[in-house]
């Protein structure tokens, strides 16, 4: 029997996403491993930041776990969501519905986070503003802090350009958005035009210098709290992934772990 690691979710929580994970491919023979054990193994890697080959022997073989990870994160096309992306959207929709909110939000808060690379990561750029060589994580959340869009770029991509690309890729999921809240780094006519073109939404810029003193920006702190949720995963303290798509998948899994614990 597998030990109850702190990174594990319980079987009732896993039952929320089990149908999607099981129905990815039709099988003609019994499954050799329990998908619950596989998913908990992936969460162990994510939470503890260990290598795939260092997976404890309590879990299925690391090769099996990694195969499922790659299978669940595959995209049929660059603009199509992976299975894990679809599951994360389902979790967000379900939790919003439990609060008597519409499944699709009309208000999002956006920001970006530059992260240093490790030696194994291949994609990198240099963020001259924060003096970080690595990648940049672009995130849009709703009023609850639940993720609505995730996009990963090299760190040399500006916040505005990365956010515009994220909006274009996730325009269908954000189609009901009417208002976008950002900080001063997103100021500019071009970004507002991109948001209006893709979402027919308005941009609200919260500038700290207008407060004339240091204060937590109203509602802007929600997106920073969302980053703090996933930063409990050591795998996200730095970027360890070779590909940008894998970096986005790791972010998706981290948010899945957060949202599943609310069921």
C-alpha positions, -999 to 999 in steps of 0.1 A, spaced: 0 0 0 13 34 -10 22 57 20 2 89 24 27 115 13 19 151 20 17 158 -17 -10 132 -23 -47 140 -28 -73 115 -16 -93 92 -38 -125 112 -35 -107 142 -49 -91 122 -76 -125 109 -85 -134 144 -98 -109 140 -127 -106 102 -130 -132 100 -159 -112 124 -181 -79 107 -174 -93 72 -180 -111 80 -212 -82 95 -231 -76 62 -249 -98 32 -253 -82 1 -239 -88 -36 -247 -70 -51 -218 -69 -44 -180 -48 -14 -169 -15 -25 -152 -13 4 -128 -38 25 -108 -41 60 -123 -45 74 -88 -10 61 -79 4 76 -112 -12 110 -105 1 111 -69 35 102 -82 34 132 -105 23 154 -76 52 140 -56 77 151 -83 60 185 -85 59 192 -47 94 179 -38 112 190 -70 129 156 -74 141 140 -106 119 114 -124 145 87 -117 145 95 -80 108 86 -76 103 64 -45 97 28 -51 63 31 -34 50 45 -67 48 28 -101 80 27 -121 92 62 -131 91 53 -168 54 45 -165 47 77 -146 66 98 -171 48 81 -200 15 91 -186 27 126 -179 37 130 -215 5 114 -227 -17 137 -206 2 168 -216 2 162 -254 -15 187 -277 -31 177 -310 -21 212 -323 -1 241 -309 -33 261 -303 -53 231 -289 -54 225 -251 -39 193 -237 -60 169 -215 -45 185 -184 -55 220 -196 -91 208 -202 -92 192 -167 -80 224 -151 -107 244 -169 -133 219 -157 -121 223 -120 -123 261 -123 -158 259 -139 -170 236 -112 -157 256 -83 -172 288 -98 -206 271 -102 -205 260 -66 -203 298 -57 -233 305 -80 -211 322 -105 -211 317 -142 -186 291 -155 -168 317 -176 -156 348 -159 -162 384 -171 -133 398 -151 -96 388 -151 -64 400 -134 -32 396 -153 5 396 -144 38 380 -153 66 364 -133 102 360 -144 119 328 -132 156 317 -134 165 286 -153 185 256 -141 213 240 -161 189 215 -177 165 241 -191 171 249 -228 148 279 -235 158 311 -219 159 349 -224 172 378 -204 148 401 -185 168 433 -183 144 449 -159 146 421 -132 180 409 -143 169 373 -146 179 348 -173 152 323 -178 115 322 -187 85 343 -180 52 329 -167 21 349 -178 -11 343 -158 -47 355 -158 -70 347 -129 -106 355 -119 -118 372 -87 -112 340 -68 -76 336 -80 -85 306 -101 -64 304 -133 -81 313 -165 -51 314 -188 -15 303 -185 13 311 -211 50 306 -209 76 326 -229 113 334 -227 121 361 -202 131 386 -228 95 388 -241 78 419 -226 48 416 -203 26 432 -229 36 410 -258 33 378 -236 -1 389 -224 -13 396 -259 -2 362 -270 -19 345 -241 -52 363 -248 -50 352 -284 -44 316 -275 -71 315 -249 -96 338 -265 -123 311 -265 -121 306 -227 -120 343 -221 -148 352 -245 -171 366 -218 -144 389 -203 -154 425 -202 -127 440 -180 -90 433 -176 -71 446 -146 -33 450 -150 -4 469 -134 16 498 -148 38 474 -169 9 469 -193 3 505 -201 2 514 -238 -22 518 -266 -12 487 -285 -20 464 -256 -54 480 -252 -61 475 -289 -51 439 -287 -75 433 -258 -103 451 -276 -96 432 -308 -95 397 -292 -119 401 -263 -139 433 -269 -129 442 -233 -115 472 -216 -82 475 -198 -79 490 -163 -44 499 -152 -38 500 -115 -8 523 -109 10 523 -76 24 558 -79 -12 572 -79 -16 560 -43 12 583 -31 23 557 -6 29 520 -4 -3 500 -2 -15 466 -15 -32 474 -48 -69 465 -45 -77 432 -63 -42 432 -79 -30 411 -49 -53 382 -60 -30 372 -89 1 374 -66 -17 351 -41 -23 326 -69 15 326 -77 21 320 -39 -2 289 -40 18 271 -67 52 282 -53 47 257 -26 58 232 -53 96 231 -53 96 221 -90 85 257 -97 111 275 -76 132 276 -108 125 264 -143 138 229 -147 121 220 -179 137 217 -213 106 229 -233 83 258 -227 53 236 -232 65 214 -203 69 244 -181 33 253 -188 22 218 -180 39 219 -147 21 251 -139 -12 235 -149 -6 205 -126 3 228 -97 -30 246 -100 -48 213 -104 -34 202 -71 -45 234 -54 -81 233 -68 -86 196 -62 -80 201 -25 -111 223 -24 -134 194 -32 
